[in-house]
């Protein structure tokens, strides 16, 4: 159904959460390409209205924040390897498995971008029918990214970066119009967990209980009874069907303002490029002029706004027409170009370079693909820099991915009749492939160290696959020896 105008989002229940929402929403818009109004607001912070009108259309072609985050988000360039020594997990992670049909790992590519850009992001796990066109296929697991600007959370002081209360603000249909509804999941009291849906008041507080309307029954409360809390593991312990991903483990639920210089520097850079486009169009050629005359053909501009002015359109081939003002001999000449656009573009490129390095990228790993110092649009992270980013982010993402696998298994066991182990998951990531030159150098280094007895075969395997554990490396060596004996 089409809705002409969705209602305004309620404010957050606290000043802290409202400020966090506002800043995180800016980051989300910049990652999604929906930041034109943010750029306009930034332009008006720098120049008055009359000058802004003269600049013309804003230039959104440069977004260092989005470019940097996207190039660092390479952890899921290939499907991660998931293993579990406690049981068979083929129905969870193999081809046509639960996670494969839900499209989890392709979705995680976007998830990492949001997590690095907004510093945190949520993955919500639901059990719902899968559809092929208009046909309902079968009940299965669904994964949904939820950005932090729609969530309010609480946590235990003993485990501060893991939520125990989750309020998600969502638009839902009610009486042929959209309203804001809060999904409430609360396990702060493990004996009395809560799952319900409530109408959101304008001040962000919880209003009428809408659970009957959207869930078909009253709010889930407690561990027993007809409407018992549904998200319980095999040990009878309640959990949240949500996983919070962190870009960095800080011991806090949210770290929303980290690397703000990258965000605001990107807006500043886009401001510079808008000014650059104005100068390139309007001030990059010598302008002809005359002395002792008045300019003819001026047109009144922007008379309906405060920034009223007069002007005349010109281009490099135009000659301005003047009318003598007195008996003075008129003189013709030309001005030098109003701006050195080449120097300006080089200055903006250097500024972008400085902004990009504020994300923590080593300057040695940040390069321009064209090799031209005046190319401000071609900032690129080298393959070595991307591999370093993989190693940096792998530990914190692994913790969340293993929690995601565990909770998916619990839901599949409870609602889909699966028999998956609910503990013991191990996730490893595949490194970006090396260039032929890099691979040859690494093979030579490993071979020489093995021959000299300086490293063990397990260490050699781990040098080729840095994300493998010692046990996984030993299993790989056993597999290689067995297959060599069988096929050679």
C-alpha positions in Angstrom: 0.0 0.0 0.0 1.2 3.5 -0.8 1.4 6.0 2.0 1.7 9.7 1.0 3.5 11.0 4.1 4.8 8.9 7.0 4.5 10.4 10.4 7.5 12.2 12.0 9.7 10.0 14.1 9.3 10.3 17.9 12.1 11.9 19.9 14.2 9.5 21.9 13.3 9.0 25.6 16.5 10.7 26.8 18.7 13.6 25.7 21.7 11.2 25.3 19.8 8.9 23.0 18.3 11.8 21.0 21.8 13.3 20.4 23.1 9.8 19.5 20.2 9.2 17.2 20.8 12.5 15.4 24.5 12.0 14.8 24.1 8.3 13.9 21.3 9.3 11.4 23.8 11.7 9.7 26.3 8.9 9.3 23.6 6.5 8.0 22.4 9.1 5.4 26.0 9.6 4.2 26.5 5.8 3.9 23.2 5.5 2.0 23.8 8.5 -0.4 20.9 10.4 1.1 22.9 13.4 2.4 22.1 16.2 0.0 20.2 18.3 2.7 23.1 17.7 5.1 25.5 19.2 2.6 23.2 22.1 2.0 23.1 22.8 5.7 26.9 22.6 5.8 27.2 25.1 2.9 25.0 27.6 4.6 27.2 27.3 7.7 30.1 28.6 5.6 28.6 31.2 3.3 25.7 33.7 3.4 22.6 33.2 1.4 23.6 35.5 -1.5 26.9 33.8 -2.0 25.3 30.4 -1.7 22.9 31.2 -4.5 25.8 32.2 -6.7 27.6 28.9 -6.2 24.8 26.9 -7.9 24.1 23.2 -7.4 25.9 21.3 -4.6 28.5 18.7 -5.6 28.0 15.3 -3.9 30.6 13.5 -6.0 33.1 13.2 -3.2 32.3 11.4 0.1 35.5 10.4 1.8 33.6 8.9 4.7 31.7 6.4 2.5 34.6 5.6 0.3 36.9 4.8 3.2 34.4 2.7 5.0 33.5 0.8 1.9 37.1 0.0 1.1 37.8 -1.2 4.6 34.7 -3.4 4.7 36.3 -6.5 3.1 35.9 -9.1 5.9 33.0 -10.8 4.0 34.4 -10.7 0.5 34.1 -14.5 0.6 31.8 -16.6 2.7 33.4 -17.2 6.1 34.2 -20.7 7.3 31.9 -21.9 10.2 32.8 -25.0 12.1 31.5 -26.8 15.2 33.1 -29.8 16.8 29.9 -30.6 18.8 27.8 -31.8 15.9 26.7 -31.6 12.3 26.0 -28.1 11.1 25.5 -28.6 7.4 21.8 -27.6 7.6 23.0 -24.3 9.0 25.9 -23.2 6.9 26.2 -25.4 3.7 24.8 -24.7 0.3 21.0 -24.3 0.4 21.2 -24.2 4.2 19.3 -21.9 6.6 21.8 -19.1 6.4 22.3 -19.5 2.6 18.6 -19.2 1.9 18.4 -16.2 4.1 21.2 -14.5 2.3 23.2 -13.9 5.5 26.7 -13.5 4.2 25.9 -11.2 1.2 24.0 -9.1 3.8 27.0 -9.0 6.1 28.9 -7.1 3.5 26.5 -4.2 4.0 26.4 -4.9 7.7 30.2 -4.4 8.1 29.9 -1.0 6.3 27.2 0.2 8.6 29.1 -1.1 11.7 32.3 0.6 10.7 30.5 3.8 9.7 28.2 4.1 12.7 30.5 2.2 15.1 27.7 -0.2 16.1 24.9 -1.9 14.3 22.2 -4.6 15.1 21.3 -7.8 13.3 17.7 -8.9 14.2 16.9 -12.6 13.7 13.3 -13.5 13.0 11.5 -16.7 12.1 9.1 -15.9 9.2 7.8 -17.4 6.0 10.1 -17.2 3.0 8.4 -16.2 -0.3 9.1 -16.9 -3.9 7.1 -14.2 -5.8 3.5 -14.4 -4.3 4.0 -18.0 -3.1 4.9 -18.7 0.5 7.7 -21.3 0.4 8.4 -22.4 3.9 9.0 -20.9 7.4 12.7 -20.0 7.8 15.2 -17.6 9.4 15.2 -14.0 8.3 18.0 -11.5 9.1 17.4 -7.8 9.2 19.9 -4.9 9.7 18.7 -2.4 12.3 20.7 0.8 12.5 21.3 2.3 16.0 19.3 5.5 15.3 16.1 3.5 15.7 17.1 1.6 18.9 17.3 2.3 22.6 19.1 -0.3 24.8 20.2 -1.1 28.3 22.8 -3.5 29.6 24.1 -5.1 32.7 26.9 -3.3 34.5 28.8 -6.7 34.6 28.6 -7.0 30.8 28.2 -3.4 29.6 28.5 -3.9 25.8 25.9 -6.6 25.5 22.2 -5.5 25.5 19.7 -7.0 27.9 16.9 -4.6 26.9 16.1 -3.7 23.3 13.5 -1.2 22.1 13.3 -0.8 18.3 11.2 2.0 16.8 9.5 0.8 13.6 6.8 2.1 11.2 3.8 -0.2 11.1 0.4 0.0 9.4 -2.7 0.7 11.5 -6.1 1.7 10.1 -4.7 2.3 6.6 -2.0 4.7 7.9 1.5 4.4 9.4 2.2 4.7 13.0 5.4 4.3 15.1 5.5 1.1 17.1 8.2 0.0 19.6 9.2 -3.7 19.6 10.2 -4.4 23.2 12.5 -7.2 24.1 13.6 -7.2 27.8 15.5 -10.0 29.7 16.9 -7.8 32.5 14.9 -10.0 34.8 15.6 -13.5 33.5 12.6 -14.9 35.4 10.2 -12.4 33.9 11.4 -11.7 30.3 9.1 -9.5 28.1 8.4 -9.4 24.4 5.7 -7.1 23.1 4.8 -4.2 20.8 3.7 -0.8 22.0 2.6 2.4 20.3 5.3 5.0 20.5 4.3 8.4 22.0 5.7 11.6 20.6 8.2 11.9 23.5 9.5 8.4 22.8 7.8 6.7 25.7 5.7 3.5 25.4 2.0 4.0 24.8 -0.8 1.5 24.2 0.0 -2.2 24.0 -0.4 -3.2 20.4 0.7 -6.8 20.8 -2.8 -8.2 20.2 -3.0 -6.4 16.9 0.4 -7.4 15.5 1.1 -10.7 17.3 -2.4 -12.1 17.7 -2.1 -12.3 21.5 -1.1 -10.3 24.5 2.5 -9.4 25.4 4.8 -12.4 26.1 5.7 -12.3 29.8 7.6 -14.8 31.9 9.0 -18.3 31.1 5.8 -20.3 31.5 2.2 -20.0 30.5 0.2 -19.6 27.3 2.0 -16.4 26.3 5.5 -17.3 27.6 8.5 -15.5 26.3 9.4 -17.4 23.1 13.2 -16.9 22.8 14.6 -19.5 25.2 17.6 -21.8 24.7 17.7 -25.6 25.4 18.8 -24.8 29.0 15.7 -22.7 29.6 17.6 -19.4 29.6 16.0 -16.4 27.8 18.0 -14.4 25.2 17.5 -11.5 22.8 17.1 -12.5 19.1 19.4 -9.6 18.3 23.2 -9.4 17.9 25.0 -6.1 18.5 28.1 -5.6 16.2 30.8 -3.3 17.4 33.5 -1.7 15.2 35.7 -1.7 18.3 35.3 -3.3 21.7 35.1 -0.4 24.1 33.2 -1.8 27.1 30.2 0.4 26.2 26.9 -0.3 24.4 27.5 2.6 22.0 30.5 4.6 20.8 28.6 6.9 18.4 31.0 9.8 18.1 34.3 8.0 17.4 36.0 9.1 14.2 33.7 12.1 13.9 36.5 14.0 12.2 36.1 11.6 9.2 32.4 12.5 9.0 32.7 16.2 9.3 35.8 16.3 7.2 33.8 14.6 4.4 31.1 17.3 4.6 33.8 20.0 4.5 35.4 18.3 1.5 32.1 18.3 -0.3 31.8 22.0 0.5 35.2 22.7 -1.1 34.2 20.7 -4.2 31.0 22.7 -4.5 33.0 25.9 -4.4 35.5 24.4 -6.9 32.7 23.5 -9.3 31.4 27.1 -9.0 34.9 28.5 -9.8 35.4 26.1 -12.7 32.1 27.1 -14.3 32.2 30.8 -13.5 35.8 32.0 -12.8 38.3 29.8 -14.7 38.8 32.0 -17.8 40.0 35.5 -18.4 37.1 37.9 -18.3 36.9 40.8 -20.8 36.0 44.2 -19.5 35.8 47.9 -20.4 36.5 51.2 -18.5 34.5 54.3 -18.7 31.3 52.5 -19.6 28.4 50.8 -17.9 27.4 47.2 -18.4 24.3 46.7 -20.5 21.9 43.8 -20.3 21.9 43.2 -16.5 19.1 41.0 -15.3 17.5 41.1 -11.9 18.0 37.8 -10.1 16.4 36.1 -7.1 13.9 38.9 -6.5 11.7 36.5 -4.5 14.3 35.8 -1.9 16.4 37.9 0.5 19.6 37.4 -1.6 18.5 39.8 -4.4 21.2 40.6 -7.0 21.8 41.5 -10.6 23.9 39.7 -13.1 24.6 38.6 -16.6 25.5 35.2 -18.1 28.9 34.9 -19.6 31.2 32.2 -21.1 34.7 32.3 -22.5 33.5 33.4 -26.0 31.3 36.3 -24.8 32.1 40.0 -25.0 30.4 42.2 -22.5 28.6 45.3 -24.0 29.1 48.7 -22.3 27.6 52.1 -22.7 29.9 55.2 -22.2 29.2 57.1 -19.0 31.1 60.4 -19.8 33.6 61.8 -22.3 36.4 59.6 -21.0 38.0 57.4 -23.6 36.7 53.9 -23.1 39.3 51.2 -22.6 39.0 47.5 -23.3 40.9 44.7 -21.5 40.6 41.5 -19.6 41.0 40.1 -16.1 43.1 37.1 -15.3 41.1 34.0 -14.3 39.4 34.5 -11.0 40.8 31.2 -9.6 43.6 28.8 -10.2 41.5 25.7 -10.4 44.4 23.3 -10.8 46.0 24.5 -7.5 42.7 24.5 -5.8 41.9 20.9 -6.9 45.4 19.8 -5.6 44.7 21.5 -2.3 41.3 19.8 -1.9 42.9 16.4 -2.8 45.5 16.9 0.0 42.7 17.8 2.4 40.8 14.6 1.5 44.0 12.6 2.0 44.3 14.1 5.5 40.6 13.3 6.3 41.0 9.7 5.1 44.0 9.1 7.3 42.0 10.2 10.3 40.1 6.8 10.0 43.3 5.1 11.2 44.6 4.0 7.7 48.3 4.1 7.5 49.4 6.9 5.0 51.6 4.3 3.3 48.5 2.2 2.5 46.4 5.2 1.1 47.0 5.9 -2.6 45.5 7.6 -5.6 44.9 5.2 -8.4 45.7 7.7 -11.1 49.0 8.7 -9.6 48.1 12.3 -10.3 48.3 14.5 -7.1 45.5 16.6 -8.4 43.1 13.6 -8.6 40.8 14.2 -5.6 38.3 11.5 -6.5 40.6 8.4 -6.7 41.6 7.7 -3.0 42.1 4.0 -2.6 43.2 1.7 0.2 45.9 -0.7 -1.0 45.4 -4.5 -0.9 47.9 -4.7 2.0 46.0 -2.0 3.8 42.7 -3.9 3.3 44.3 -7.1 4.6 45.5 -5.2 7.7 41.9 -4.0 8.2 40.7 -7.6 8.0 43.1 -8.7 10.7 42.1 -5.7 12.8 38.4 -6.2 12.6 38.3 -10.0 12.6 38.4 -10.5 16.4 35.5 -8.2 17.3 33.3 -9.3 14.4 34.1 -13.0 15.1 32.6 -12.6 18.6 29.4 -11.2 17.1 29.3 -13.8 14.2 29.7 -16.7 16.6 26.9 -15.3 18.8 24.8 -14.9 15.6 25.4 -18.6 14.7 24.5 -19.7 18.2 21.2 -17.8 18.3 20.3 -18.8 14.8 20.8 -22.5 15.8 18.6 -22.0 18.9 15.8 -20.5 16.9 16.1 -23.2 14.2 15.9 -25.9 16.9 12.9 -24.3 18.6 10.8 -23.2 15.6 12.0 -25.2 12.6 12.6 -28.6 14.1 16.4 -28.6 13.6 18.9 -30.5 15.8 21.8 -28.1 15.7 24.4 -27.7 18.5 23.8 -24.5 20.5 27.4 -23.9 21.6 30.9 -24.3 20.2 30.7 -22.3 17.0 33.9 -21.0 15.4 34.0 -18.5 12.6 37.1 -17.8 10.5 37.5 -15.4 7.5 39.2 -15.8 4.2 42.0 -13.3 3.5 42.0 -11.2 0.4 44.0 -13.0 -2.3 47.6 -11.8 -2.8 49.1 -10.6 -6.0 51.4 -13.1 -7.8 54.4 -11.2 -6.6 53.2 -11.1 -3.0 52.4 -14.9 -3.1 55.8 -15.8 -4.6 57.6 -13.8 -1.9 55.6 -15.4 0.9 56.1 -19.0 -0.5 59.8 -18.4 -0.7 60.0 -17.1 2.9 58.0 -20.0 4.2 60.0 -22.6 2.3 63.3 -21.2 3.5 62.2 -21.0 7.1 60.9 -24.6 7.0 64.1 -25.9 5.5 66.1 -24.1 8.2 63.9 -25.5 10.9 62.8 -22.1 12.1 59.1 -22.7 11.9 56.8 -25.7 12.2 54.4 -27.0 9.5 51.5 -25.6 11.6 53.0 -22.1 11.6 53.6 -22.4 7.9 50.0 -23.2 7.2 48.9 -20.3 9.5 51.2 -17.9 7.6 49.3 -18.8 4.4 45.9 -18.6 6.3 46.3 -16.2 9.2 42.8 -16.7 10.5 43.2 -20.4 11.2 43.5 -21.6 14.8 46.2 -24.1 15.7 43.6 -26.9 15.7 42.2 -25.9 12.3 45.8 -25.7 11.0 46.6 -29.2 12.3 43.4 -30.6 10.7 44.4 -29.0 7.4 47.8 -30.7 7.6 46.2 -34.1 8.3 43.8 -33.6 5.4 46.7 -32.7 3.0 48.8 -35.7 4.0 45.8 -38.1 3.8 44.9 -36.8 0.3 48.5 -36.9 -0.9 48.7 -40.5 0.2 45.4 -41.4 -1.4 45.8 -39.6 -4.8 49.6 -39.4 -5.4 
